[in-house]
Amino acid sequence: MPISIFGFQALWSPFLLGTLILVTVLYFLVTVKWQHKFKAGEPLKKSEATNFILFVISYYIIKGSPIDLLGHIMFTMHMTQMAFLLLLVPIFFIKGIPGWIWKIVVEAPIMRTIFKIFTKPLVAIVLFTGLFSVYHLPSVFDTIKLNEVLHMVYTSILFIASVFMYWPLLNNIEGQHEMKNMSKLAYIASNAVLITPACALIIFASSPMYGTYSNSEMWIKAMELCVPSATLSELTLSGPELFSNMDLVSDQQVGGVLMKIIQEIIFGVILFRIFRKWWNTERTNQEEITKNALKEFQNRTHY
């Protein structure tokens, strides 16, 4: 059965699109037109603008396009959606906000304390992987998926936790803790390890874990998160099997596998970039040492 039966609003989330457009307009007003009004304001960098646009586009694709609807129909799509939302989008978000704005945020009285506590590497790892693991416990997952407010609050907290998790790696704000390259490598590896049990629980389960995908009544109730109730009341639906040939256990297992694969790819790219930057820095330093030593030798020879 085609997902188009759920209507334009469910497929393309026009309210979210309008909100993101307004946020984008406000972003460029603050960072371009009004930045000179701020004492700490600096010209917007091309890389910052590019990353912010990537943030907006990727967020809309994940939460506003048919991918969001499919995430309520197939667990595979849900895990794919969560992987990109929590592991890729925060990177664009952090790097898209100009440093001078971040500095204002992290130095605000309350925010200073929040960032000081929750961006400590150990706290950030435990917070993110803990919230992610708890979210995918069947009883917690189904409860959240059946309540619009709980779903919005918990997923927002998860996203904020992912920003805190990436902060020690990506921020370049003066006064903020900066991890050394070796520590960054260990930090990413630890994240990958700690998130594995939650994925393994899903991958190796021999029966459907989530009622919001296996129970018809619960599934229809959960669909109200993205489909207007008036539209659902006009449809005769029995469950997600109407839209997919994959059985529930296979769908669940593939979702867990995809989450882990996407995580490994994203973390692998980050590790590569960290190692390459580290290598280039060490090579530059070595060249500088050699150059200075040669200059010193030439000076001594001259005298």
C-alpha positions as a Python dict, from the first residue, in 0.01 Angstrom:
ca = {
    (1, 'M'): (0, 0, 0),
    (2, 'P'): (146, 343, -91),
    (3, 'I'): (224, 582, 193),
    (4, 'S'): (64, 864, -8),
    (5, 'I'): (-269, 763, 152),
    (6, 'F'): (-160, 950, 464),
    (7, 'G'): (-172, 1284, 284),
    (8, 'F'): (60, 1576, 211),
    (9, 'Q'): (86, 1698, 571),
    (10, 'A'): (211, 1360, 696),
    (11, 'L'): (451, 1322, 405),
    (12, 'W'): (613, 1666, 399),
    (13, 'S'): (545, 1835, 737),
    (14, 'P'): (479, 2188, 602),
    (15, 'F'): (477, 2337, 955),
    (16, 'L'): (829, 2209, 1023),
    (17, 'L'): (944, 2334, 682),
    (18, 'G'): (806, 2680, 754),
    (19, 'T'): (970, 2681, 1098),
    (20, 'L'): (1310, 2586, 954),
    (21, 'I'): (1281, 2857, 687),
    (22, 'L'): (1212, 3118, 955),
    (23, 'V'): (1506, 2989, 1164),
    (24, 'T'): (1732, 3013, 858),
    (25, 'V'): (1620, 3370, 784),
    (26, 'L'): (1682, 3465, 1149),
    (27, 'Y'): (2024, 3296, 1139),
    (28, 'F'): (2141, 3505, 844),
    (29, 'L'): (1992, 3825, 986),
    (30, 'V'): (2186, 3776, 1311),
    (31, 'T'): (2512, 3654, 1154),
    (32, 'V'): (2522, 3885, 852),
    (33, 'K'): (2297, 4189, 878),
    (34, 'W'): (2300, 4242, 1255),
    (35, 'Q'): (2634, 4092, 1359),
    (36, 'H'): (2798, 4436, 1384),
    (37, 'K'): (2548, 4527, 1660),
    (38, 'F'): (2702, 4266, 1888),
    (39, 'K'): (3021, 4352, 2071),
    (40, 'A'): (3167, 4007, 2000),
    (41, 'G'): (3022, 3987, 1647),
    (42, 'E'): (3242, 3864, 1362),
    (43, 'P'): (3181, 3822, 987),
    (44, 'L'): (3011, 3494, 896),
    (45, 'K'): (3252, 3236, 756),
    (46, 'K'): (3161, 3038, 445),
    (47, 'S'): (3221, 2710, 630),
    (48, 'E'): (2980, 2816, 907),
    (49, 'A'): (2707, 2911, 663),
    (50, 'T'): (2758, 2586, 470),
    (51, 'N'): (2735, 2373, 783),
    (52, 'F'): (2422, 2553, 902),
    (53, 'I'): (2250, 2500, 567),
    (54, 'L'): (2351, 2132, 583),
    (55, 'F'): (2203, 2119, 933),
    (56, 'V'): (1869, 2262, 818),
    (57, 'I'): (1847, 2042, 507),
    (58, 'S'): (1949, 1721, 686),
    (59, 'Y'): (1715, 1791, 978),
    (60, 'Y'): (1422, 1846, 744),
    (61, 'I'): (1499, 1532, 543),
    (62, 'I'): (1513, 1326, 863),
    (63, 'K'): (1218, 1480, 1050),
    (64, 'G'): (1004, 1642, 781),
    (65, 'S'): (1022, 1425, 469),
    (66, 'P'): (855, 1084, 410),
    (67, 'I'): (1150, 932, 600),
    (68, 'D'): (983, 1042, 924),
    (69, 'L'): (657, 874, 825),
    (70, 'L'): (840, 557, 721),
    (71, 'G'): (1017, 562, 1058),
    (72, 'H'): (678, 504, 1222),
    (73, 'I'): (599, 222, 982),
    (74, 'M'): (930, 34, 971),
    (75, 'F'): (1173, -4, 1259),
    (76, 'T'): (1455, -15, 1003),
    (77, 'M'): (1374, 339, 896),
    (78, 'H'): (1333, 450, 1257),
    (79, 'M'): (1687, 337, 1345),
    (80, 'T'): (1828, 491, 1026),
    (81, 'Q'): (1651, 815, 1115),
    (82, 'M'): (1785, 809, 1473),
    (83, 'A'): (2139, 731, 1356),
    (84, 'F'): (2160, 1036, 1131),
    (85, 'L'): (1966, 1262, 1369),
    (86, 'L'): (2190, 1186, 1667),
    (87, 'L'): (2525, 1116, 1503),
    (88, 'L'): (2544, 1341, 1195),
    (89, 'V'): (2308, 1638, 1234),
    (90, 'P'): (2469, 1760, 1563),
    (91, 'I'): (2802, 1795, 1380),
    (92, 'F'): (2649, 2036, 1129),
    (93, 'F'): (2470, 2218, 1412),
    (94, 'I'): (2783, 2277, 1623),
    (95, 'K'): (3000, 2378, 1328),
    (96, 'G'): (2724, 2589, 1172),
    (97, 'I'): (2682, 2826, 1467),
    (98, 'P'): (2954, 3097, 1460),
    (99, 'G'): (3208, 3081, 1740),
    (100, 'W'): (3117, 3424, 1876),
    (101, 'I'): (2755, 3314, 1923),
    (102, 'W'): (2861, 2994, 2095),
    (103, 'K'): (3085, 3202, 2322),
    (104, 'I'): (2788, 3418, 2425),
    (105, 'V'): (2580, 3104, 2491),
    (106, 'V'): (2838, 2908, 2692),
    (107, 'E'): (2934, 3213, 2900),
    (108, 'A'): (2576, 3296, 3000),
    (109, 'P'): (2532, 3245, 3378),
    (110, 'I'): (2316, 2929, 3374),
    (111, 'M'): (2454, 2788, 3049),
    (112, 'R'): (2811, 2818, 3177),
    (113, 'T'): (2732, 2569, 3454),
    (114, 'I'): (2538, 2337, 3223),
    (115, 'F'): (2818, 2322, 2967),
    (116, 'K'): (3084, 2286, 3236),
    (117, 'I'): (2912, 1978, 3377),
    (118, 'F'): (2759, 1803, 3077),
    (119, 'T'): (3042, 1849, 2827),
    (120, 'K'): (3299, 1678, 3045),
    (121, 'P'): (3402, 1378, 2832),
    (122, 'L'): (3302, 1106, 3078),
    (123, 'V'): (2972, 1272, 3166),
    (124, 'A'): (2891, 1341, 2799),
    (125, 'I'): (2954, 978, 2697),
    (126, 'V'): (2754, 827, 2983),
    (127, 'L'): (2468, 1075, 2934),
    (128, 'F'): (2431, 1016, 2561),
    (129, 'T'): (2476, 638, 2551),
    (130, 'G'): (2263, 600, 2865),
    (131, 'L'): (1973, 802, 2725),
    (132, 'F'): (2000, 621, 2391),
    (133, 'S'): (1999, 278, 2557),
    (134, 'V'): (1710, 360, 2792),
    (135, 'Y'): (1508, 497, 2500),
    (136, 'H'): (1524, 161, 2323),
    (137, 'L'): (1406, -43, 2620),
    (138, 'P'): (1069, -183, 2500),
    (139, 'S'): (859, -43, 2787),
    (140, 'V'): (1019, 303, 2760),
    (141, 'F'): (1011, 307, 2379),
    (142, 'D'): (642, 218, 2356),
    (143, 'T'): (544, 465, 2628),
    (144, 'I'): (726, 750, 2454),
    (145, 'K'): (590, 660, 2109),
    (146, 'L'): (233, 670, 2240),
    (147, 'N'): (260, 1018, 2390),
    (148, 'E'): (331, 1318, 2169),
    (149, 'V'): (462, 1537, 2451),
    (150, 'L'): (688, 1266, 2592),
    (151, 'H'): (818, 1187, 2244),
    (152, 'M'): (900, 1551, 2171),
    (153, 'V'): (1066, 1606, 2510),
    (154, 'Y'): (1272, 1285, 2512),
    (155, 'T'): (1396, 1315, 2153),
    (156, 'S'): (1487, 1680, 2216),
    (157, 'I'): (1685, 1579, 2525),
    (158, 'L'): (1854, 1304, 2323),
    (159, 'F'): (1955, 1557, 2057),
    (160, 'I'): (2091, 1797, 2320),
    (161, 'A'): (2283, 1506, 2475),
    (162, 'S'): (2433, 1429, 2134),
    (163, 'V'): (2547, 1793, 2106),
    (164, 'F'): (2711, 1763, 2449),
    (165, 'M'): (2870, 1436, 2337),
    (166, 'Y'): (3028, 1597, 2030),
    (167, 'W'): (3121, 1924, 2204),
    (168, 'P'): (3459, 1805, 2346),
    (169, 'L'): (3558, 1695, 1994),
    (170, 'L'): (3436, 1983, 1781),
    (171, 'N'): (3427, 2306, 1978),
    (172, 'N'): (3705, 2562, 1931),
    (173, 'I'): (3575, 2818, 2178),
    (174, 'E'): (3838, 2994, 2386),
    (175, 'G'): (3819, 2883, 2747),
    (176, 'Q'): (3641, 2556, 2669),
    (177, 'H'): (3815, 2226, 2738),
    (178, 'E'): (4011, 2106, 2436),
    (179, 'M'): (4091, 1736, 2413),
    (180, 'K'): (4428, 1618, 2285),
    (181, 'N'): (4435, 1407, 1970),
    (182, 'M'): (4503, 1080, 2150),
    (183, 'S'): (4218, 1150, 2391),
    (184, 'K'): (3985, 1222, 2100),
    (185, 'L'): (4060, 883, 1946),
    (186, 'A'): (3991, 706, 2277),
    (187, 'Y'): (3675, 913, 2326),
    (188, 'I'): (3525, 812, 1992),
    (189, 'A'): (3620, 447, 2045),
    (190, 'S'): (3452, 452, 2388),
    (191, 'N'): (3133, 593, 2237),
    (192, 'A'): (3127, 317, 1978),
    (193, 'V'): (3172, 49, 2243),
    (194, 'L'): (2914, 182, 2489),
    (195, 'I'): (2639, 212, 2228),
    (196, 'T'): (2692, -148, 2110),
    (197, 'P'): (2488, -329, 2385),
    (198, 'A'): (2169, -143, 2291),
    (199, 'C'): (2216, -234, 1924),
    (200, 'A'): (2305, -594, 2012),
    (201, 'L'): (1988, -629, 2220),
    (202, 'I'): (1784, -534, 1914),
    (203, 'I'): (1987, -733, 1661),
    (204, 'F'): (1978, -1064, 1850),
    (205, 'A'): (1619, -1050, 1974),
    (206, 'S'): (1426, -1354, 1847),
    (207, 'S'): (1081, -1193, 1871),
    (208, 'P'): (930, -847, 1814),
    (209, 'M'): (1026, -617, 2103),
    (210, 'Y'): (807, -313, 2041),
    (211, 'G'): (429, -309, 2059),
    (212, 'T'): (417, 13, 1857),
    (213, 'Y'): (531, -192, 1556),
    (214, 'S'): (372, -532, 1634),
    (215, 'N'): (39, -443, 1800),
    (216, 'S'): (-217, -296, 1559),
    (217, 'E'): (-389, -69, 1812),
    (218, 'M'): (-62, 62, 1954),
    (219, 'W'): (82, 112, 1605),
    (220, 'I'): (-215, 319, 1489),
    (221, 'K'): (-197, 526, 1809),
    (222, 'A'): (176, 583, 1752),
    (223, 'M'): (108, 694, 1395),
    (224, 'E'): (-72, 997, 1535),
    (225, 'L'): (274, 1143, 1603),
    (226, 'C'): (309, 1220, 1232),
    (227, 'V'): (-37, 1166, 1076),
    (228, 'P'): (-340, 1386, 1163),
    (229, 'S'): (-593, 1184, 1366),
    (230, 'A'): (-867, 1294, 1126),
    (231, 'T'): (-678, 1130, 837),
    (232, 'L'): (-621, 809, 1033),
    (233, 'S'): (-989, 786, 1126),
    (234, 'E'): (-1078, 773, 756),
    (235, 'L'): (-843, 481, 685),
    (236, 'T'): (-884, 111, 752),
    (237, 'L'): (-545, -14, 862),
    (238, 'S'): (-433, -333, 1035),
    (239, 'G'): (-63, -267, 1085),
    (240, 'P'): (275, -187, 926),
    (241, 'E'): (269, -514, 729),
    (242, 'L'): (45, -333, 478),
    (243, 'F'): (343, -121, 370),
    (244, 'S'): (635, -366, 388),
    (245, 'N'): (711, -725, 288),
    (246, 'M'): (967, -759, 570),
    (247, 'D'): (857, -953, 877),
    (248, 'L'): (877, -777, 1214),
    (249, 'V'): (1179, -965, 1349),
    (250, 'S'): (1382, -910, 1031),
    (251, 'D'): (1282, -545, 1023),
    (252, 'Q'): (1396, -511, 1385),
    (253, 'Q'): (1727, -688, 1326),
    (254, 'V'): (1809, -492, 1010),
    (255, 'G'): (1733, -170, 1200),
    (256, 'G'): (1984, -260, 1472),
    (257, 'V'): (2248, -354, 1215),
    (258, 'L'): (2198, -32, 1016),
    (259, 'M'): (2226, 178, 1331),
    (260, 'K'): (2560, 19, 1413),
    (261, 'I'): (2691, 43, 1054),
    (262, 'I'): (2596, 411, 1019),
    (263, 'Q'): (2755, 483, 1357),
    (264, 'E'): (3078, 309, 1258),
    (265, 'I'): (3094, 498, 926),
    (266, 'I'): (3037, 840, 1085),
    (267, 'F'): (3278, 772, 1371),
    (268, 'G'): (3528, 630, 1123),
    (269, 'V'): (3522, 951, 919),
    (270, 'I'): (3568, 1157, 1237),
    (271, 'L'): (3862, 938, 1345),
    (272, 'F'): (4021, 975, 1002),
    (273, 'R'): (3989, 1354, 1010),
    (274, 'I'): (4132, 1371, 1363),
    (275, 'F'): (4424, 1146, 1271),
    (276, 'R'): (4492, 1339, 948),
    (277, 'K'): (4492, 1673, 1134),
    (278, 'W'): (4719, 1522, 1398),
    (279, 'W'): (4955, 1385, 1133),
    (280, 'N'): (4970, 1718, 946),
    (281, 'T'): (5037, 1907, 1268),
    (282, 'E'): (5317, 1672, 1369),
    (283, 'R'): (5468, 1688, 1022),
    (284, 'T'): (5454, 2068, 1020),
    (285, 'N'): (5615, 2082, 1364),
    (286, 'Q'): (5888, 1840, 1257),
    (287, 'E'): (5959, 2044, 944),
    (288, 'E'): (5979, 2358, 1157),
    (289, 'I'): (6221, 2188, 1400),
    (290, 'T'): (6438, 2068, 1110),
    (291, 'K'): (6432, 2412, 949),
    (292, 'N'): (6534, 2583, 1274),
    (293, 'A'): (6808, 2327, 1337),
    (294, 'L'): (6946, 2378, 986),
    (295, 'K'): (6934, 2755, 1029),
    (296, 'E'): (7119, 2726, 1361),
    (297, 'F'): (7381, 2502, 1201),
    (298, 'Q'): (7432, 2747, 916),
    (299, 'N'): (7471, 3037, 1161),
    (300, 'R'): (7735, 2847, 1360),
    (301, 'T'): (7919, 2749, 1042),
    (302, 'H'): (7913, 3109, 926),
    (303, 'Y'): (8080, 3228, 1247),
}
